């Protein structure tokens, strides 16, 4: 896909910049923590992928309706390296499937800059859907699985339409088919901090997770303790 200045002019940062590290470090200081060097993915390419994949104004949302295809296409545009067999290198896979903790944190901080809690929720719900479908494949589903999947699907449709104005193409059905077709290492994994971020934004555990509206998290205790820890202790 050809990315032009006009197509990315509404993004928070232009992915076409020659020195994204300097351009973005003021708002995202953790960029300076990246340890580059010979054989590493250039920081400029990582930041280009970040913008194309996660900026709500990225043209890639229109070009690639399906979530996992969009990840691959953004990686191609960002010139992520491959091995001799043409497959993504291990360090690239870590970014794509969510096992690179530094990049995960960077993506969350970038989403926070957009000041769009609905968009953060959409990303989290897509990750949760992937995780639930994986449970089905592993034979670990329970009597609530289909209820949760249906609720997640409806919520994703609602958020997708609200944020991207897309009510025609059923991105969710395409994403679900992709989950059946993609290799194990292309699954996106949900992290505990994503759940915490969502709870902080919504003020409650989403009803689609199968909990009643009056559900509350129990106080913290050490193993063997009976009473929750308090500030008075």
Order of alpha helices (4+ residues) and beta strands (2+ residues): alpha-alpha-alpha-alpha-alpha-alpha-alpha-alpha-alpha-alpha
